[in-house]
Amino acid sequence: MSNCFNILARVPQGSDIALFFYNVFTHDIQKTLFSELSTYADDTATGASHENPVTASKMTQRHLNIIHLWSKR
């Protein structure tokens, strides 16, 4: 189970500039060769595919760990 974290910064939902700020803030999320990073509006998803579901899960978790480190900067 994931731990809960407080969000210390925010942009008011629905503001005209919210998507701009989201894109500025997230433009440097690290990408990897072993997983996909997809964004749409203010949502981001990561995932991987592999013939072995355990391997795909490990690849996705590895990318999530990288994003977690990125978020701590």
C-alpha positions in Angstrom: 0.0 0.0 0.0 1.2 3.5 -0.8 2.0 6.1 1.8 0.0 9.3 1.9 1.8 12.6 1.3 0.7 16.2 1.7 0.7 18.4 -1.4 2.4 21.6 -0.6 1.7 23.5 -3.8 -1.3 23.8 -6.0 -3.1 25.7 -8.8 -6.8 26.4 -8.4 -8.8 23.8 -10.4 -10.4 25.1 -13.4 -8.4 28.3 -13.7 -7.4 29.4 -17.2 -3.7 29.0 -16.5 -3.9 25.7 -14.7 -2.9 23.5 -17.7 0.0 25.9 -18.5 1.4 25.6 -14.9 0.9 21.8 -15.0 2.9 21.5 -18.2 5.7 23.8 -16.9 5.9 21.8 -13.7 5.9 18.3 -15.3 7.8 18.9 -18.5 11.0 17.3 -17.1 9.5 14.1 -15.7 12.1 11.5 -16.6 11.2 9.1 -19.4 12.7 5.6 -19.7 13.4 3.1 -22.5 11.4 0.4 -20.7 8.1 2.1 -20.0 5.6 4.6 -21.5 4.8 8.0 -20.0 1.5 9.5 -21.2 -0.1 12.8 -20.3 -3.5 14.2 -21.2 -4.7 17.6 -19.8 -3.7 17.4 -16.1 -3.3 13.6 -15.9 -0.1 11.5 -16.2 0.1 7.8 -16.5 3.0 5.3 -16.8 3.0 1.7 -17.8 4.9 -1.0 -19.6 4.2 -4.1 -21.6 6.0 -7.4 -21.6 5.0 -11.0 -22.3 5.6 -11.7 -18.7 3.2 -9.6 -16.5 5.6 -9.7 -13.5 8.3 -8.2 -15.6 5.9 -5.5 -16.9 4.9 -4.7 -13.3 8.5 -4.4 -12.3 9.3 -2.1 -15.2 6.3 0.1 -14.3 7.3 0.1 -10.6 10.9 1.1 -11.6 9.5 4.1 -13.5 7.3 5.1 -10.6 10.3 5.0 -8.4 12.1 7.3 -10.8 9.1 9.7 -10.8 9.0 9.6 -7.0 12.7 10.7 -6.8 11.9 13.4 -9.4 9.0 14.7 -7.2 11.3 15.0 -4.2 13.6 17.6 -5.9 
